[in-house]
Amino acid sequence: MSNNKQSSLSLDNKTKTTDIRLAAALMCVGFRPTSEPFTIVRPDRPGSWMQFTFNEISDCGKFRAADLIKYWHQGVKFIDEYPDHAFAYVMAALLQHKAIIDGLKDAEDVAFIRNGLSVAMLPMNATAECERRVLGRESK
């Protein structure tokens, strides 16, 4: 997980971030945005970013945003050290999601095959045997 230097705790006890994954992680553990996210455009940089703003303490009162942002920056180290922490679960899921998306960008062409509730990504040239192994039986 990359460090996000845009994440910060401001003087008004609000946490602001343009990291959409961090915003999603905070929402998963009880933070609601204090306002609608808004777009930031900087004249010296191409593109735009959505900024999310949260209170210093989660709505449930269990978490401090500054602590969670620190854990976010630690990435896998935090997950390994505190595997049962609620935020570690959220971080692990988002890391896996990012790894899958990044892997797909670099992967060969794949086919998505559904068998009941299972979905498999197989190379376009996968053999029937490979498909049977992955899905547990032949797909229809």
C-alpha positions, 0 to 999 in steps of 0.5 A: 500500500503506498503512502499517501502524503495527502492524508492529514489531520487538520487544525479543525479536528477533521481528517482529509484525504484524497486516497479513495481506498483510505476513505473506504477503509475509514467508512468501513470502521465507523467514520462517515464523511462530514460533507459530500466529497469534492473534486480538487484540481491543481493547476500544476498537476494533471488530473483531479482528485476527490477529497473526503473529510472525516471527524477525528473520532469515529461515529461509534467512538472506538477509533481515532482517525489519526491512528488508523491513518498511521496504520494505513501507512504501515500497510502489511506490517500493521496487518501482520502485527494486529491480524484480528484488528477490524481495520486490519481486515479492511486493509487486507481486503483492499490490498487484495483487491488492488493486487487483483486489479494490478495483476489483471492489468498485466495478465494475458487475456482471461475469461470469467467463467461462472459455475453456480456462485463460483467465478473463475478467471482462466486464461483464454487458452485454458484446457478443459482439464484446467477448467475442471480443476479450478471449478471442481467440475466441468462448467456448463 
